């Protein structure tokens, strides 16, 4: 299966993190990246979301562009601050036999998931998309196929996990 990781777009200021919405720029980022890679995403049969508003907005935009008719599934495992054991639990819940999967979350969650699945430490900017080929939820079993950010299709490998923050 292909696992697509879509980081939410840039956000507007807010008094509470859980209420932060996408900014106009963030909306444009998500629209641009999903339209650019639409053909790659047409096999998506499941979409998983952080329960945070900005991620839900990101996936509503993506689902609209993809004409996705399925349910967007909220996962508490994809909340800001999730730990490795929670990310592994999320990976173990994925159904690897139903087609491709799209996941959208936050920097910490996406970085941990990609590192655990592929063994690669990748920078995942806001509004960017990463594709992984993975057949089972096993540490190091995935292979990064490509990464698309707003201005580049280069895979952004980090020197250090702290480079992510």
Secondary structure by P-SEA (a helix, b strand, c coil): cbbbbbcccccccccccccccccaaaaaaaaaaaaacccccccccbbbbcccaaaaaaaaaaaaaacccccccccccccccccaaaaaaaaaaccccccbbbbbbcaaaaaaaaaaaccccccccccbbbbbbbcccccccbbbccccccccccccccccccccc
